[in-house]
Amino acid sequence: MGLQRRRRPERRVVPSVPVPAALSAAALLLLLVLASHSLLASSPLLDASAAPTPRTKPSSILLKNPVELRRNAAGAIDVFRVPSGGGGPVGDLWGSKLSKDYYGCSNATSGFATAESNTLPNRYLMIATSGGLNQQRTGITDAVVAARILNATLVVPILDQKSFWKDASDFADIFDVDWFIATLRKDVKIIKQLPEKGGKIIRTPYTMRVPRKCTPRCYESRVLPALTKKHVVKLTKFDYRLSNKLETDLQKLRCRVNYHSLKFTDQIQAMGDTLIQRMKAKSKHFIALHLRFEPDMLAFSGCYYGGGEKEKTELGAIRKRWKSLHTRNPEKERRHGKCPLTPEEIGLMLRALGFGNDVHLYVASGEIYGGEETLAPLKTLFPNFHSKETLATERELAPFSSYSSRMAALDFIVCDGSDVFVTNNNGNMARILAGRRRYFGHKRTIRPNAKKLYSLFPNRTNMTWETFSSKVRTLQKGFMGEPDELRPGRGEFHEYPAACICEGSKVAAQSNSNDQAEVSHKNGISNVSRSAGEAIDYHSSNEDSDWIDLDYGENTPLGRSFSNGTESEYDVFIRQEDPELDEVLSD
């Protein structure tokens, strides 16, 4: 046995290994052991009772002055490090170089008859609008066009005072009524009230309602016979009661009403201008954000934001108000881009686009679901956070604070006056402001590409900040308010007032050639042309109308704010008009 032990080493071959190589291998082995131990120790699957452990992306540690956004995920806390200085923007975030090539043009053509020759005697049209401020604005705009179609004298529209906002404001409390009448005198004859004889109104109006998206021929066949016989007709629930597709002169009339004749009262305008001045005193540029994260908004949308049974119970209770509303699949709604982004997601999108934490943010919103806890990530990303309540004193807001429409008007003015306007849904206010900002110089308007972004945000901690921000910028192309985003067959008229947007000679020549090629390719139609200053009137497509239109009570508390469906949503829910839904699906 002893001999065998002595012989065994003699038969083994030991290779010669340099000392440095041996030390390197040993060091590498030690590092692998330590890394494995670290991973096993931090795994939440090994100890279900262990406290959540932060997980970060290694490359994120190199970010300059990062902000840490934390969330619970699979028993651990995911930490996403966000830089303070933005995500490497391309181009000018505060404006578009192309805007100088486009301008608003809404003057009537030479063949558009004057109101004096167009208006027939003994025809008076009354309009009762529906919804909140911005939905009523669409009704007022279309009321003027409806009166023009019917050769009638328009009585100043009646504002909705009986809906859930309980706002007793009259037209003259919000808009400059004398300006409204005077600026439209060449287009439509407008009076403040029906004529009286002996102190009494000469006729009682005949009340009726027209279908949604009623065409000029529809008005002539449905309303004109009653107007000819009764002389005074009152159209109720007047919102989206006019077709989106009209001849160019009528579309231009819409623009003259909406962009020139509907002017807020001096008191409202002065307060709104004061808020803008205070924002500009804080910074050269500022962003206005229409957040739209109110409880009723989320309840009606059918979306889910990870709040567990508490969220499902709370939003489910609100949702029961709409008895005729079908059940929705939250994941499907989000996948189709019908869910508003959370305040945190909006903040991440803006940072990825290149807006740093020094940017001043004005937020137009009602009660936020989840309150300050929900707003915290947005405020962390953009600490210069403002609203009309923080910019003005209670005394300054006292003349407006009891009236939801007047408070909404202040938000409208500030959002319109902002350098960049960001909208979190495609409701009435968002669409009207987007169109208005296009008309007056193509000021930057950003709309989240919710259909594409929905899958990016939940997976953000699985990628570096550089990758995340690059993906956001790629997905947002076409949603940044560039003039050339206006494409044939896309968009609702109030958002894309194509007939009222004219182009400079160079752009017109180029787009004319492009339009010819595209239309010919798609439809087999040739000889389609557009001269400088003349736009083709493209009507909306269903593809761009699948945002839920909820422009209700931006300034109303929970329990009083209700919602509204887009034109396409109305078609889904109200094949033949449902009075209950027609009441609650408003602004």
C-alpha positions in Angstrom: 0.0 0.0 0.0 2.8 2.3 0.8 4.5 1.6 -2.5 1.3 2.3 -4.4 0.9 5.7 -2.7 4.5 6.6 -3.7 4.0 5.6 -7.4 0.7 7.4 -8.1 2.1 11.0 -8.2 4.7 9.8 -10.7 1.9 8.8 -13.3 0.0 12.2 -13.1 0.9 15.0 -15.5 0.6 18.5 -14.1 0.7 21.2 -16.8 2.7 24.3 -16.2 0.5 27.3 -15.5 1.9 30.8 -15.2 1.4 32.4 -11.8 -0.4 35.6 -13.2 -2.9 33.5 -15.2 -3.7 31.4 -12.1 -4.3 34.5 -10.0 -6.6 36.0 -12.7 -8.7 32.8 -12.9 -9.0 32.7 -9.1 -10.1 36.3 -9.0 -12.7 35.7 -11.7 -14.0 32.7 -9.9 -14.3 34.7 -6.7 -16.3 37.4 -8.5 -18.7 34.9 -9.9 -19.3 33.4 -6.5 -19.9 36.8 -5.0 -22.3 37.8 -7.8 -24.3 34.6 -7.5 -24.5 35.0 -3.8 -25.8 38.6 -4.2 -28.5 37.5 -6.7 -29.7 34.7 -4.5 -29.8 36.9 -1.5 -31.9 39.6 -3.2 -34.3 37.2 -4.9 -37.9 37.8 -3.6 -38.8 34.2 -4.5 -36.5 32.8 -1.8 -38.2 34.6 1.1 -41.7 35.7 0.6 -41.7 37.6 3.9 -38.6 39.6 3.0 -38.9 43.3 2.5 -39.1 44.5 -1.1 -35.6 45.0 -2.5 -34.8 47.9 -4.9 -33.8 46.8 -8.4 -32.0 49.2 -10.7 -30.4 49.1 -14.1 -26.6 49.3 -13.8 -26.2 51.9 -16.6 -28.8 54.2 -14.9 -26.3 54.8 -12.1 -24.2 56.9 -14.6 -27.1 59.4 -15.1 -26.5 62.9 -14.0 -28.5 64.0 -10.9 -31.1 61.2 -11.4 -34.6 61.2 -9.9 -35.6 57.8 -8.6 -39.2 56.7 -9.4 -40.2 53.6 -7.4 -43.0 51.1 -7.9 -43.9 47.7 -6.5 -43.5 44.9 -8.9 -43.4 41.1 -8.3 -42.6 41.5 -4.6 -39.8 43.9 -5.2 -39.5 47.7 -5.6 -38.5 48.6 -9.2 -36.4 51.7 -9.3 -36.2 53.7 -12.5 -33.6 56.4 -12.5 -34.5 59.4 -14.6 -32.1 62.2 -15.5 -32.9 65.8 -14.5 -32.0 67.2 -17.9 -34.2 65.3 -20.4 -33.6 62.7 -23.0 -31.7 64.3 -25.8 -34.3 66.1 -27.9 -34.2 66.4 -31.7 -35.2 69.8 -33.1 -36.8 72.6 -31.2 -39.2 71.4 -28.5 -40.8 74.8 -28.1 -41.9 75.3 -31.7 -41.8 74.1 -35.2 -39.6 75.5 -38.0 -42.4 74.6 -40.4 -45.0 76.8 -38.8 -43.9 79.9 -40.8 -45.1 78.1 -43.9 -48.7 77.8 -42.8 -51.3 80.3 -41.7 -55.0 80.5 -40.8 -57.3 81.6 -43.5 -61.1 81.8 -43.0 -62.3 84.7 -45.1 -65.4 83.9 -47.2 -65.1 83.5 -50.9 -66.5 86.1 -53.3 -69.5 83.8 -54.0 -70.6 83.6 -50.4 -73.8 85.7 -50.1 -74.2 88.3 -47.4 -76.5 87.8 -44.4 -78.8 90.5 -45.8 -79.5 88.6 -49.0 -79.4 85.2 -47.4 -81.8 85.7 -44.5 -85.5 85.3 -45.1 -88.1 87.0 -42.9 -90.1 85.2 -40.2 -87.5 82.5 -39.7 -86.0 82.4 -36.2 -83.7 79.6 -35.0 -83.1 79.1 -31.3 -80.4 76.8 -30.0 -80.2 75.2 -26.5 -76.6 73.9 -26.1 -75.5 70.9 -24.1 -72.6 69.9 -21.8 -69.8 71.9 -20.3 -68.0 75.0 -21.7 -66.1 73.4 -24.6 -68.9 71.1 -25.7 -71.2 74.2 -25.7 -68.6 76.0 -27.7 -68.9 73.4 -30.5 -72.7 73.8 -30.3 -72.6 77.6 -30.6 -70.2 77.3 -33.6 -72.5 74.9 -35.4 -75.6 76.9 -34.5 -74.4 79.8 -36.7 -73.8 77.4 -39.6 -77.2 75.8 -39.1 -78.9 79.2 -39.2 -77.0 80.0 -42.4 -78.2 76.7 -44.0 -81.8 77.5 -43.0 -81.7 81.1 -44.1 -82.8 82.0 -40.6 -82.1 84.7 -38.0 -80.2 83.2 -35.1 -81.2 84.0 -31.5 -78.2 84.1 -29.2 -77.7 80.5 -28.1 -78.9 79.4 -24.6 -76.3 77.8 -22.4 -76.8 74.6 -20.5 -77.8 75.4 -17.0 -79.5 72.2 -15.9 -76.8 69.6 -16.3 -74.6 68.3 -13.5 -72.5 71.4 -13.4 -75.3 73.6 -12.1 -73.7 76.6 -13.7 -76.2 79.4 -14.1 -74.1 81.4 -16.5 -75.8 82.9 -19.5 -74.0 83.5 -22.9 -73.2 87.1 -21.9 -71.6 86.0 -18.7 -68.9 84.0 -20.6 -68.7 85.5 -24.1 -68.8 89.1 -25.4 -72.3 88.9 -26.9 -72.0 92.3 -28.7 -68.7 91.3 -30.3 -70.3 87.9 -31.3 -73.2 89.6 -33.1 -71.1 92.4 -34.7 -68.3 90.2 -36.1 -70.8 87.8 -37.8 -73.2 90.4 -39.2 -72.1 89.8 -42.8 -72.6 86.0 -42.4 -75.7 85.5 -40.3 -78.2 87.8 -38.7 -78.1 87.4 -34.9 -80.4 88.9 -32.3 -80.3 88.7 -28.5 -84.0 87.6 -28.1 -87.1 87.0 -30.1 -89.0 90.1 -31.3 -91.8 91.3 -28.9 -95.1 92.9 -29.6 -96.9 94.6 -26.8 -94.3 93.4 -24.3 -94.8 89.7 -25.3 -92.8 87.4 -27.6 -94.6 87.2 -30.9 -94.5 83.4 -31.1 -93.8 80.3 -29.0 -91.0 78.3 -30.4 -91.6 74.8 -31.8 -89.1 72.5 -30.0 -87.4 69.6 -31.7 -84.1 67.8 -31.9 -82.0 66.8 -35.0 -79.9 63.7 -35.3 -76.2 63.8 -34.6 -73.9 64.8 -37.6 -76.9 66.1 -39.5 -76.0 67.2 -43.0 -77.2 70.4 -44.7 -79.7 68.2 -46.6 -80.8 66.7 -43.3 -81.5 70.3 -41.9 -83.5 71.2 -45.1 -85.6 68.0 -44.9 -86.1 67.9 -41.1 -86.0 71.4 -39.8 -87.0 73.6 -42.7 -90.6 72.4 -43.0 -91.2 73.1 -39.3 -89.4 76.5 -39.6 -91.5 77.5 -42.6 -94.7 76.5 -40.8 -94.0 77.5 -37.2 -91.6 80.4 -37.9 -89.7 79.8 -34.6 -87.9 76.6 -34.0 -85.8 75.6 -31.0 -83.3 72.8 -31.3 -82.4 71.2 -28.0 -79.3 69.2 -26.9 -77.4 70.9 -29.6 -73.9 69.4 -29.6 -72.4 67.6 -32.6 -75.7 68.0 -34.4 -73.9 69.1 -37.6 -72.0 67.0 -40.1 -68.2 67.2 -40.0 -68.2 67.3 -43.8 -69.4 70.6 -45.2 -68.6 72.7 -48.3 -65.5 74.9 -47.8 -67.4 78.2 -47.3 -69.4 76.7 -44.4 -66.2 75.2 -42.9 -64.6 78.6 -43.1 -67.7 80.1 -41.4 -67.2 77.6 -38.6 -63.6 78.9 -38.2 -64.7 82.6 -38.2 -67.1 81.8 -35.3 -64.8 79.6 -33.3 -61.5 81.6 -33.7 -62.7 85.2 -34.1 -66.3 85.7 -32.9 -66.4 83.7 -29.7 -64.4 86.0 -27.4 -64.5 85.7 -23.6 -65.8 88.6 -21.5 -63.3 91.3 -20.6 -63.3 90.1 -16.9 -62.5 86.5 -17.8 -59.9 87.4 -20.5 -58.2 89.8 -18.1 -57.8 87.1 -15.4 -56.6 84.6 -17.9 -54.0 87.0 -19.3 -52.9 87.7 -15.8 -52.3 84.0 -15.2 -50.3 83.8 -18.4 -48.2 86.8 -17.4 -47.4 85.2 -14.1 -46.3 82.0 -15.8 -44.1 83.9 -18.2 -42.6 85.9 -15.4 -41.3 82.6 -13.9 -39.7 81.3 -17.1 -39.2 82.2 -20.8 -41.3 79.2 -21.9 -43.9 77.1 -20.1 -46.0 73.9 -20.8 -49.7 73.7 -20.1 -51.0 70.2 -19.4 -54.6 69.1 -19.6 -54.2 66.2 -17.3 -57.7 64.5 -17.4 -57.1 62.0 -14.6 -60.4 62.7 -12.7 -62.2 59.7 -11.1 -65.2 59.9 -13.4 -62.9 60.1 -16.4 -61.3 56.8 -15.4 -64.5 55.2 -14.4 -66.2 55.9 -17.7 -63.2 54.9 -19.7 -63.2 51.4 -18.1 -59.5 51.6 -17.6 -57.5 50.0 -14.7 -54.3 51.4 -13.2 -53.1 48.7 -10.8 -54.9 49.9 -7.6 -56.2 46.5 -6.7 -59.7 45.9 -5.3 -59.9 49.4 -3.8 -59.6 51.0 -7.3 -62.0 48.5 -8.9 -64.6 49.1 -6.1 -64.3 52.9 -6.2 -64.4 53.3 -9.9 -67.0 50.5 -10.3 -69.3 52.4 -8.0 -69.0 55.6 -10.1 -69.4 53.5 -13.3 -72.8 52.3 -12.1 -74.3 55.7 -12.9 -74.2 54.8 -16.6 -76.8 52.0 -16.6 -76.7 51.6 -20.4 -72.9 51.5 -20.6 -71.6 48.1 -21.6 -68.7 46.4 -19.7 -65.3 47.1 -21.0 -62.1 45.2 -21.0 -59.4 47.4 -19.3 -56.5 45.8 -21.1 -58.2 46.2 -24.5 -59.1 49.8 -23.8 -55.5 50.6 -22.9 -54.2 48.7 -25.9 -56.4 50.8 -28.2 -55.2 54.0 -26.7 -58.4 54.9 -24.9 -56.9 55.2 -21.4 -55.4 58.5 -20.2 -51.8 58.3 -19.2 -51.1 58.5 -15.5 -49.4 61.7 -14.2 -46.2 59.7 -13.8 -46.4 58.5 -17.4 -47.0 62.0 -18.7 -44.0 63.2 -16.8 -41.8 60.4 -18.1 -42.9 61.1 -21.7 -42.1 64.8 -21.4 -38.7 64.0 -19.8 -37.9 61.5 -22.6 -38.8 64.1 -25.2 -36.2 66.4 -23.7 -38.0 68.7 -21.2 -35.8 69.0 -18.1 -36.8 69.6 -14.4 -36.4 73.3 -14.8 -39.5 73.6 -17.0 -42.5 75.3 -15.5 -45.7 73.3 -15.8 -49.2 74.7 -15.7 -51.8 71.9 -15.0 -55.4 72.3 -15.9 -57.4 69.6 -14.1 -60.2 68.8 -11.7 -59.9 66.4 -8.8 -57.1 63.9 -9.4 -57.9 60.2 -8.7 -55.5 59.3 -5.9 -54.8 62.9 -5.0 -51.3 64.0 -4.0 -50.0 60.4 -4.0 -50.9 60.1 -7.7 -49.4 63.5 -8.5 -46.2 63.0 -6.6 -44.1 61.4 -9.4 -45.1 64.2 -11.8 -44.2 66.8 -9.2 -40.9 65.1 -8.6 -40.1 65.2 -12.3 -41.3 68.8 -12.7 -41.2 70.5 -9.3 -42.2 73.9 -10.9 -45.8 72.8 -10.8 -48.6 75.4 -11.1 -52.3 75.8 -11.4 -54.7 78.8 -11.4 -55.2 78.2 -7.7 -51.5 78.5 -7.0 -51.0 81.5 -9.3 -53.9 83.6 -8.1 -55.4 84.4 -4.7 -58.8 83.3 -3.5 -60.0 86.8 -3.7 -58.8 87.1 -7.4 -60.6 83.9 -8.2 -63.8 84.7 -6.3 -65.8 86.0 -9.3 -65.1 82.7 -11.1 -64.8 80.0 -8.5 -68.5 79.3 -8.1 -69.0 78.8 -11.9 -67.4 75.8 -13.5 -67.6 77.2 -17.0 -65.8 80.4 -16.0 -63.1 78.4 -14.3 -62.8 76.2 -17.3 -62.5 79.4 -19.5 -59.5 80.5 -17.4 -57.8 77.1 -18.0 -58.7 77.4 -21.7 -57.0 80.8 -22.0 -53.8 79.7 -20.2 -53.5 76.5 -22.3 -54.0 78.5 -25.4 -51.3 81.0 -24.4 -48.8 78.3 -23.5 -45.7 77.7 -25.5 -46.4 73.9 -25.5 -49.9 72.4 -24.9 -50.0 68.8 -23.8 -53.3 66.9 -23.9 -53.9 63.6 -22.1 -57.1 62.7 -24.0 -58.9 63.8 -27.1 -61.9 65.5 -25.6 -63.7 68.7 -26.5 -61.2 71.1 -24.9 -58.2 69.2 -26.3 -59.6 69.2 -29.9 -60.7 72.8 -29.9 -57.4 74.0 -28.5 -55.4 71.8 -30.9 -57.3 73.3 -33.9 -57.0 76.8 -32.5 -53.3 76.5 -32.0 -52.9 75.2 -35.6 -54.9 78.1 -36.9 -52.9 80.8 -35.0 -49.4 79.9 -36.1 -49.1 76.1 -35.4 -48.0 76.5 -31.7 -46.6 73.2 -30.4 -49.4 70.8 -29.3 -48.3 67.3 -28.0 -50.7 64.4 -27.8 -49.5 61.1 -26.3 -49.4 58.2 -28.8 -51.3 56.2 -26.2 -51.8 53.2 -28.5 -48.0 52.7 -28.8 -46.9 53.9 -25.4 -49.2 51.6 -23.5 -46.7 48.6 -23.6 -43.6 50.7 -23.1 -44.3 52.2 -19.6 -44.8 48.9 -17.7 -41.5 47.5 -19.1 -39.4 50.6 -18.5 -37.3 49.1 -15.8 -36.2 46.4 -18.1 -34.2 48.8 -20.3 -31.8 51.7 -19.8 -33.0 55.3 -19.8 -31.3 55.9 -23.1 -33.3 53.1 -24.7 -36.5 54.2 -23.1 -36.2 57.8 -24.1 -35.2 56.8 -27.7 -38.3 54.6 -28.0 -40.6 57.4 -26.7 -39.2 59.9 -29.2 -39.7 57.4 -32.0 -43.3 56.6 -31.0 -44.2 60.3 -30.6 -43.3 61.2 -34.2 -46.5 62.4 -35.8 -48.0 63.4 -32.4 -45.9 66.6 -31.8 -48.1 69.1 -33.5 -46.1 69.6 -36.6 -47.9 71.3 -39.5 -47.2 68.4 -41.8 -49.0 65.9 -39.4 -52.3 67.0 -41.0 -53.0 64.2 -43.4 -55.9 63.4 -45.7 -58.7 61.5 -44.1 -57.5 62.0 -40.5 -59.0 63.9 -37.6 -62.1 65.7 -36.5 -62.7 69.2 -38.0 -62.4 71.1 -34.7 -59.0 69.5 -34.2 -57.9 69.6 -37.8 -59.6 72.6 -39.5 -58.1 71.8 -42.9 -60.3 74.1 -44.8 -59.0 77.1 -42.8 -55.3 76.3 -42.9 -53.4 77.7 -45.9 -49.9 77.1 -47.1 -47.1 79.3 -48.5 -46.5 79.0 -52.2 -43.5 76.6 -51.9 -45.3 74.2 -49.5 -48.5 74.4 -51.5 -46.7 73.5 -54.8 -45.1 70.5 -53.1 -48.2 69.3 -51.3 -50.3 69.7 -54.4 -48.0 67.3 -56.2 -48.0 64.9 -53.2 -51.8 65.0 -53.0 -52.2 64.2 -56.6 -50.0 61.2 -56.3 -51.6 59.9 -53.1 -55.2 60.4 -54.2 -54.5 59.0 -57.6 -52.8 55.9 -56.1 -55.6 55.2 -53.6 -58.7 56.1 -55.5 -57.7 56.1 -59.2 -58.6 59.8 -59.4 -56.5 62.2 -61.4 -56.3 66.0 -61.8 -56.7 66.7 -58.0 -55.1 70.1 -57.4 -54.9 72.7 -54.7 -53.8 76.3 -55.2 -51.9 78.3 -52.7 -54.2 79.4 -49.9 -56.9 76.9 -50.7 -57.2 73.7 -48.6 -58.9 70.5 -49.4 -61.7 69.7 -46.9 -61.0 66.2 -45.6 -63.6 64.7 -43.2 -62.7 62.7 -40.2 -62.0 59.0 -40.3 -63.1 56.5 -37.6 -59.4 55.5 -37.1 -58.7 58.8 -35.4 -61.9 59.0 -33.5 -61.5 56.2 -31.0 -60.4 58.5 -28.1 -63.2 58.7 -25.5 -64.4 62.3 -25.5 -64.7 63.1 -21.8 -64.5 66.9 -21.5 -66.8 67.2 -18.5 -66.2 69.5 -15.5 -62.5 70.1 -15.4 -63.2 72.2 -12.3 -66.0 70.2 -10.7 -65.7 68.0 -7.6 -66.3 64.2 -7.7 -69.9 63.4 -7.9 -70.9 66.3 -10.2 -68.7 65.6 -13.2 -70.0 63.5 -16.0 -68.7 62.5 -19.4 -69.2 62.6 -23.1 -68.6 60.2 -26.0 -67.0 61.2 -29.3 -69.1 61.0 -32.4 -67.9 57.5 -33.0 -68.7 56.6 -29.4 -72.2 58.0 -29.8 -72.7 55.7 -32.7 -71.6 52.7 -30.6 -73.8 53.4 -27.6 -76.8 55.2 -29.1 -77.9 53.6 -32.3 -81.3 55.3 -31.7 -80.8 58.1 -29.3 -80.8 56.9 -25.7 -82.1 59.8 -23.5 -80.2 58.6 -20.4 -76.8 58.3 -22.1 -77.5 61.5 -24.1 -77.7 63.3 -20.8 -74.6 61.8 -19.1 -72.3 61.6 -22.1 -71.6 65.3 -22.1 -68.5 67.4 -21.8 
